[in-house]
Amino acid sequence: MLSDAELAALQDRLFQLRCAAEDVVTAADDGAGADELRRMALELALTARGLERLR
């Protein structure tokens, strides 16, 4: 069971994850280069990794 603070932190991190994913899609749609997309995908992966550590 999560406390109110833990739930709020989880919701914040999930929002960050969704925003990062949407940024990658937008960048791809706008014709971003491979280097930029790779940087953004790395940021997305790091955000997801941070969610795994929330316990």
Distance bins in CASP14 RR format, pairs under 12 A and 6 or more apart:
PFRMAT RR
TARGET T0000
AUTHOR 0000-0000-0000
RMODE 2
METHOD distances of the structure
MODEL  1
1 7 0 0 0 0 1 0 0 0 0 0 0
2 8 0 0 0 0 1 0 0 0 0 0 0
2 9 0 0 0 0 1 0 0 0 0 0 0
2 10 1 0 0 1 0 0 0 0 0 0 0
2 11 0 0 0 0 0 1 0 0 0 0 0
2 54 0 0 0 0 1 0 0 0 0 0 0
2 55 0 0 0 0 1 0 0 0 0 0 0
3 9 0 0 0 0 1 0 0 0 0 0 0
3 10 0 0 0 0 0 1 0 0 0 0 0
3 54 0 0 0 0 0 1 0 0 0 0 0
4 10 0 0 0 0 0 1 0 0 0 0 0
4 11 0 0 0 0 0 1 0 0 0 0 0
5 11 0 0 0 0 0 1 0 0 0 0 0
5 12 0 0 0 0 0 1 0 0 0 0 0
5 54 0 0 0 0 0 1 0 0 0 0 0
6 12 0 0 0 0 0 1 0 0 0 0 0
6 13 0 0 0 0 0 1 0 0 0 0 0
6 54 1 0 0 1 0 0 0 0 0 0 0
6 55 0 0 0 0 1 0 0 0 0 0 0
7 13 0 0 0 0 0 1 0 0 0 0 0
7 14 0 0 0 0 0 1 0 0 0 0 0
7 54 0 0 0 0 0 1 0 0 0 0 0
8 14 0 0 0 0 0 1 0 0 0 0 0
8 15 0 0 0 0 0 1 0 0 0 0 0
8 54 0 0 0 0 0 1 0 0 0 0 0
9 15 0 0 0 0 0 1 0 0 0 0 0
9 16 0 0 0 0 0 1 0 0 0 0 0
9 50 0 0 0 0 0 1 0 0 0 0 0
9 51 0 0 0 0 1 0 0 0 0 0 0
9 53 0 0 0 0 0 1 0 0 0 0 0
9 54 1 0 0 1 0 0 0 0 0 0 0
9 55 0 0 0 0 0 1 0 0 0 0 0
10 16 0 0 0 0 0 1 0 0 0 0 0
10 17 0 0 0 0 0 1 0 0 0 0 0
10 50 0 0 0 0 0 1 0 0 0 0 0
10 51 1 0 0 1 0 0 0 0 0 0 0
10 52 0 0 0 0 0 1 0 0 0 0 0
10 53 0 0 0 0 0 1 0 0 0 0 0
10 54 1 0 1 0 0 0 0 0 0 0 0
10 55 0 0 0 0 0 1 0 0 0 0 0
11 17 0 0 0 0 0 1 0 0 0 0 0
11 18 0 0 0 0 0 1 0 0 0 0 0
11 51 0 0 0 0 0 1 0 0 0 0 0
11 54 0 0 0 0 0 1 0 0 0 0 0
12 18 0 0 0 0 0 1 0 0 0 0 0
12 19 0 0 0 0 0 1 0 0 0 0 0
12 47 0 0 0 0 0 1 0 0 0 0 0
12 50 0 0 0 0 0 1 0 0 0 0 0
12 51 0 0 0 0 0 1 0 0 0 0 0
12 54 0 0 0 0 0 1 0 0 0 0 0
13 19 0 0 0 0 0 1 0 0 0 0 0
13 20 0 0 0 0 0 1 0 0 0 0 0
13 46 0 0 0 0 0 1 0 0 0 0 0
13 47 1 0 0 1 0 0 0 0 0 0 0
13 48 0 0 0 0 1 0 0 0 0 0 0
13 49 0 0 0 0 0 1 0 0 0 0 0
13 50 1 0 0 1 0 0 0 0 0 0 0
13 51 1 0 1 0 0 0 0 0 0 0 0
13 52 0 0 0 0 0 1 0 0 0 0 0
13 53 0 0 0 0 1 0 0 0 0 0 0
13 54 1 0 0 1 0 0 0 0 0 0 0
14 20 0 0 0 0 0 1 0 0 0 0 0
14 21 0 0 0 0 0 1 0 0 0 0 0
14 47 0 0 0 0 1 0 0 0 0 0 0
14 48 0 0 0 0 0 1 0 0 0 0 0
14 50 0 0 0 0 0 1 0 0 0 0 0
14 51 1 0 0 1 0 0 0 0 0 0 0
14 54 0 0 0 0 1 0 0 0 0 0 0
15 21 0 0 0 0 0 1 0 0 0 0 0
15 22 0 0 0 0 0 1 0 0 0 0 0
15 47 0 0 0 0 0 1 0 0 0 0 0
15 51 0 0 0 0 0 1 0 0 0 0 0
16 22 0 0 0 0 0 1 0 0 0 0 0
16 23 0 0 0 0 0 1 0 0 0 0 0
16 43 0 0 0 0 1 0 0 0 0 0 0
16 44 0 0 0 0 1 0 0 0 0 0 0
16 46 0 0 0 0 0 1 0 0 0 0 0
16 47 1 0 1 0 0 0 0 0 0 0 0
16 48 0 0 0 0 1 0 0 0 0 0 0
16 49 0 0 0 0 0 1 0 0 0 0 0
16 50 0 0 0 0 1 0 0 0 0 0 0
16 51 0 0 0 0 1 0 0 0 0 0 0
16 54 0 0 0 0 0 1 0 0 0 0 0
17 23 0 0 0 0 0 1 0 0 0 0 0
17 24 0 0 0 0 0 1 0 0 0 0 0
17 43 0 0 0 0 0 1 0 0 0 0 0
17 44 1 0 0 1 0 0 0 0 0 0 0
17 45 0 0 0 0 0 1 0 0 0 0 0
17 46 0 0 0 0 0 1 0 0 0 0 0
17 47 1 0 1 0 0 0 0 0 0 0 0
17 48 1 0 1 0 0 0 0 0 0 0 0
17 49 0 0 0 0 0 1 0 0 0 0 0
17 50 0 0 0 0 1 0 0 0 0 0 0
17 51 1 0 0 1 0 0 0 0 0 0 0
17 52 0 0 0 0 0 1 0 0 0 0 0
17 54 0 0 0 0 0 1 0 0 0 0 0
18 24 0 0 0 0 0 1 0 0 0 0 0
18 25 0 0 0 0 0 1 0 0 0 0 0
18 44 0 0 0 0 0 1 0 0 0 0 0
18 47 0 0 0 0 1 0 0 0 0 0 0
18 48 0 0 0 0 0 1 0 0 0 0 0
18 51 0 0 0 0 0 1 0 0 0 0 0
19 25 0 0 0 0 0 1 0 0 0 0 0
19 26 0 0 0 0 0 1 0 0 0 0 0
19 40 0 0 0 0 0 1 0 0 0 0 0
19 43 0 0 0 0 0 1 0 0 0 0 0
19 44 0 0 0 0 1 0 0 0 0 0 0
19 47 0 0 0 0 1 0 0 0 0 0 0
20 26 0 0 0 0 0 1 0 0 0 0 0
20 27 0 0 0 0 0 1 0 0 0 0 0
20 39 0 0 0 0 0 1 0 0 0 0 0
20 40 1 0 0 1 0 0 0 0 0 0 0
20 41 0 0 0 0 1 0 0 0 0 0 0
20 42 0 0 0 0 0 1 0 0 0 0 0
20 43 1 0 1 0 0 0 0 0 0 0 0
20 44 1 0 1 0 0 0 0 0 0 0 0
20 45 0 0 0 0 1 0 0 0 0 0 0
20 46 0 0 0 0 1 0 0 0 0 0 0
20 47 1 0 1 0 0 0 0 0 0 0 0
20 48 0 0 0 0 1 0 0 0 0 0 0
20 49 0 0 0 0 0 1 0 0 0 0 0
20 50 0 0 0 0 0 1 0 0 0 0 0
20 51 0 0 0 0 0 1 0 0 0 0 0
21 27 0 0 0 0 0 1 0 0 0 0 0
21 28 0 0 0 0 0 1 0 0 0 0 0
21 40 0 0 0 0 1 0 0 0 0 0 0
21 41 0 0 0 0 1 0 0 0 0 0 0
21 43 0 0 0 0 0 1 0 0 0 0 0
21 44 1 0 1 0 0 0 0 0 0 0 0
21 45 0 0 0 0 0 1 0 0 0 0 0
21 47 0 0 0 0 1 0 0 0 0 0 0
21 48 0 0 0 0 1 0 0 0 0 0 0
22 28 0 0 0 0 0 1 0 0 0 0 0
22 29 0 0 0 0 0 1 0 0 0 0 0
22 40 0 0 0 0 0 1 0 0 0 0 0
22 44 0 0 0 0 1 0 0 0 0 0 0
23 29 0 0 0 0 0 1 0 0 0 0 0
23 30 0 0 0 0 0 1 0 0 0 0 0
23 32 0 0 0 0 1 0 0 0 0 0 0
23 36 0 0 0 0 0 1 0 0 0 0 0
23 37 0 0 0 0 0 1 0 0 0 0 0
23 39 0 0 0 0 0 1 0 0 0 0 0
23 40 1 0 1 0 0 0 0 0 0 0 0
23 41 0 0 0 0 0 1 0 0 0 0 0
23 43 0 0 0 0 1 0 0 0 0 0 0
23 44 0 0 0 0 1 0 0 0 0 0 0
23 47 0 0 0 0 0 1 0 0 0 0 0
24 30 0 0 0 0 0 1 0 0 0 0 0
24 31 0 0 0 0 0 1 0 0 0 0 0
24 32 0 0 0 0 1 0 0 0 0 0 0
24 33 0 0 0 0 0 1 0 0 0 0 0
24 36 0 0 0 0 1 0 0 0 0 0 0
24 37 1 0 0 1 0 0 0 0 0 0 0
24 38 0 0 0 0 0 1 0 0 0 0 0
24 39 0 0 0 0 1 0 0 0 0 0 0
24 40 1 0 1 0 0 0 0 0 0 0 0
24 41 1 0 0 1 0 0 0 0 0 0 0
24 42 0 0 0 0 0 1 0 0 0 0 0
24 43 0 0 0 0 1 0 0 0 0 0 0
24 44 1 0 1 0 0 0 0 0 0 0 0
24 45 0 0 0 0 0 1 0 0 0 0 0
24 47 0 0 0 0 0 1 0 0 0 0 0
24 48 0 0 0 0 0 1 0 0 0 0 0
25 31 0 0 0 0 0 1 0 0 0 0 0
25 32 0 0 0 0 0 1 0 0 0 0 0
25 37 0 0 0 0 0 1 0 0 0 0 0
25 40 0 0 0 0 1 0 0 0 0 0 0
25 41 0 0 0 0 0 1 0 0 0 0 0
25 44 0 0 0 0 0 1 0 0 0 0 0
26 32 0 0 0 0 1 0 0 0 0 0 0
26 36 0 0 0 0 0 1 0 0 0 0 0
26 37 0 0 0 0 0 1 0 0 0 0 0
26 40 0 0 0 0 1 0 0 0 0 0 0
27 33 0 0 0 0 1 0 0 0 0 0 0
27 34 0 0 0 0 0 1 0 0 0 0 0
27 35 0 0 0 0 0 1 0 0 0 0 0
27 36 1 0 0 1 0 0 0 0 0 0 0
27 37 1 0 0 1 0 0 0 0 0 0 0
27 38 0 0 0 0 0 1 0 0 0 0 0
27 39 0 0 0 0 1 0 0 0 0 0 0
27 40 1 0 1 0 0 0 0 0 0 0 0
27 41 0 0 0 0 1 0 0 0 0 0 0
27 43 0 0 0 0 0 1 0 0 0 0 0
27 44 0 0 0 0 0 1 0 0 0 0 0
28 34 0 0 0 0 0 1 0 0 0 0 0
28 36 0 0 0 0 1 0 0 0 0 0 0
28 37 1 0 0 1 0 0 0 0 0 0 0
28 38 0 0 0 0 0 1 0 0 0 0 0
28 40 0 0 0 0 1 0 0 0 0 0 0
28 41 0 0 0 0 1 0 0 0 0 0 0
29 37 0 0 0 0 0 1 0 0 0 0 0
30 36 0 0 0 0 1 0 0 0 0 0 0
30 37 0 0 0 0 0 1 0 0 0 0 0
30 40 0 0 0 0 0 1 0 0 0 0 0
31 37 0 0 0 0 1 0 0 0 0 0 0
32 38 0 0 0 0 1 0 0 0 0 0 0
32 39 0 0 0 0 1 0 0 0 0 0 0
32 40 1 0 0 1 0 0 0 0 0 0 0
32 41 0 0 0 0 0 1 0 0 0 0 0
33 39 0 0 0 0 1 0 0 0 0 0 0
33 40 0 0 0 0 0 1 0 0 0 0 0
33 41 0 0 0 0 0 1 0 0 0 0 0
34 40 0 0 0 0 0 1 0 0 0 0 0
34 41 0 0 0 0 0 1 0 0 0 0 0
35 41 0 0 0 0 0 1 0 0 0 0 0
35 42 0 0 0 0 0 1 0 0 0 0 0
36 42 0 0 0 0 0 1 0 0 0 0 0
36 43 0 0 0 0 0 1 0 0 0 0 0
37 43 0 0 0 0 0 1 0 0 0 0 0
37 44 0 0 0 0 0 1 0 0 0 0 0
38 44 0 0 0 0 0 1 0 0 0 0 0
38 45 0 0 0 0 0 1 0 0 0 0 0
39 45 0 0 0 0 0 1 0 0 0 0 0
39 46 0 0 0 0 0 1 0 0 0 0 0
40 46 0 0 0 0 0 1 0 0 0 0 0
40 47 0 0 0 0 0 1 0 0 0 0 0
41 47 0 0 0 0 0 1 0 0 0 0 0
41 48 0 0 0 0 0 1 0 0 0 0 0
42 48 0 0 0 0 0 1 0 0 0 0 0
42 49 0 0 0 0 0 1 0 0 0 0 0
43 49 0 0 0 0 0 1 0 0 0 0 0
43 50 0 0 0 0 0 1 0 0 0 0 0
44 50 0 0 0 0 0 1 0 0 0 0 0
44 51 0 0 0 0 0 1 0 0 0 0 0
45 51 0 0 0 0 0 1 0 0 0 0 0
45 52 0 0 0 0 0 1 0 0 0 0 0
46 52 0 0 0 0 0 1 0 0 0 0 0
46 53 0 0 0 0 0 1 0 0 0 0 0
47 53 0 0 0 0 0 1 0 0 0 0 0
47 54 0 0 0 0 0 1 0 0 0 0 0
48 54 0 0 0 0 0 1 0 0 0 0 0
END
